[in-house]
């Protein structure tokens, strides 16, 4: 046998011995083998590297803070601080909703009042948009399954053109297509920064009489008796500011208003055109179409844009809620 073949054989023998020692050694010599918890490792990798405070102590009453917590300034400020920290670190926001603005919010220091109001409204705005997307999904299912009852219900809610003249029991393909196109334009979300900016302007950071007494965050008018709050100094007015049972009801009504009122048709057309080409729509973009929201016209557009910029509200547009 040549020296080279001898070296090759010896090399293979050593490899075999090493393999046997590695494979049988721990069991033979009773050496404890290392245990790897791959599930724990995976969880550690997916967890945020930032140290985040938890909200466990606030959880009560099915995603709502208790009345004692709501009226405790220290508790509310701690809650707001944690929520804004979640936003800053791109962490999903817990599904915890304020039913009303704290009654003493006007007594907060200015910066704390602002941060608290934003922390209260952000989860509500996200939930409002989530409900719209759920309805959009129902709408698509209704048309794919020819669920006329659902189509009629949504057409009524979203004020489809000439709704009262439509014979839903005898719709042809062309009529169905026309209704679907209109509903697709109307059943869609509103940028979070726009919701925040308008609620700030219309409610005075939650301290206005309408916000405090009627959960009215967006200054929506109503002409129905006993359905709103009359403006002070104008008790004989033929309108009132609409009140709501909860803040979420106010948010939902505001979103529906922008999605249905004829004054905001251009806003919806712009939103549809942007979605068709896959462009993200910001609050700053959609503010351009809200000159009819207030009597001051285009000054109101400027007011919204300034509010978004000054308070850096655009950073809330990427926020999301925790999974159920």
Secondary structure, DSSP 8 states (H G I E B T S, - for coil): --HHHHHHHHHHHHHHHHHHHHHHHHHHTT-------HHHHHHHHHS-SS-----GGG--TTTS--HHHHT-HHHHHHHHHHHHHHHHTT--B-----SS--TTGGGS-HHHHHHHHHHHHHHHHHHHHHHHHHHHHHHHHHHHTT-HHHHHHHHHHTT-TTGGG--GGG--HHHHHHHHHHHHHHS----HHHHHHHHHHHHTTTTSHHHHHH---S--EE-STTSEE--TT-TT-S-EEE--SSHHHHHHHHHHHHHH-GGGHHHHHHHHHHHHTT----HHHHHTT-TTSSTTTHHHHHHHHHHHHHTTGGGGTT--B---
